[in-house]
């Protein structure tokens, strides 16, 4: 006997009973990117039990009607500054330099632990609502361990899968990583759970002295992967990659965010060490890190994943990220051809590759490719059903990969399952008190406006660039500046 359609309630989902999604178009994202039509996905406990047509299911299995919908793996975001979510849209007209000025040089220090909590909480909930079942919290606002505890408290209160990437833009990584309270925090809060992972997040400026070496050694001692903003115009470049490589700190768990202004030499080093690049194509096009590099990364066969970067500018869903990545990649291919007097007749980047980067690519980057990122028996059940019977956009369903990339949006996310648990169904989040979250976020906004003053708050939406600041070094904790991208300006 199965529970069907409208009879399913949130209390049913709390019962621990098996689940089956019936009759959908299933994008398995297995090694062949197999697509199954009219297929079922059976979930028992935290794992996928079986995938196929007309599956026999255990007694009292809860049935979710997936007909006319697409079932795909939960999406994975490998670079999301979750702590900034309370400032959603505030910097819509910023350049990257203005972002650096506001957060790194001026007002980032105004964030209290409770503000980190508010941003993380809202971001975590938003991610689930959009079908992003795993998010890397690139948390570089952790000025103290109290801030870090607040970040983790928020993540643990939301039924998603998260990775805390610990960082602090107000201090050198060789400083904060050496403090005993940092190691104590790591030992207290991370126990190897599949629901909460850990990384260290810091950038490498290219300083020949390589002061970041000490932080890499801490990461190695803690067996923690490193994620780093690499190839960001005016901030990080090939020198940082070379230093990491020459000192033996590049491996297959390292994630290079953006990687937009690197040369073939750096891409070769990343490829040779099995590294991963997190693309944030919408951000790269908008803010100025460099042209989205998927077109170059493909030629080097580097594993790619997708990210949304920061809600100060960008939308928190990966549908937008997929669309932006395909658009920028194809635009580059056309422009390269036109420059040679040629025409592209068949695009090289296919929609299914973008879906792969949003799912299995992210799982591989996090070292979870054997557990997440595809719908196969035995894998953890992080699943998304895209279905919207009230939308004229959901039919006809002809090319499911193209539909996900170019047609679907967060409003079409019908059901989200994380670790076998239904966290969203029939377009509604389950067990989330949004009014309470709104009150917490409003408190953070009130604090920041009060701390800055109304004039500075309004001016901050288009901040001036301090004349005395070296533009190619946004890092307050070091005086090193490279002239690799433009003439160095000094005080």
Helices and strands as residue ranges (DSSP letters): G 5-7, H 10-13, E 19-27, E 35-44, E 47-52, E 62-65, E 70-73, E 75-80, G 82-87, H 96-99, I 100-106, G 108-110, H 113-129, E 132-139, H 145-156, E 161-166, H 173-176, H 180-189, E 196-201, H 213-222, E 225-230, H 238-246, E 255-258, H 264-272, E 276-279, H 281-287, H 294-300, E 303-306, H 318-339, H 351-358, H 360-365, E 383-386, G 392-394, H 400-406, G 410-412, E 413-418, E 421-425, E 428-429, H 434-452, H 454-459, G 460-462
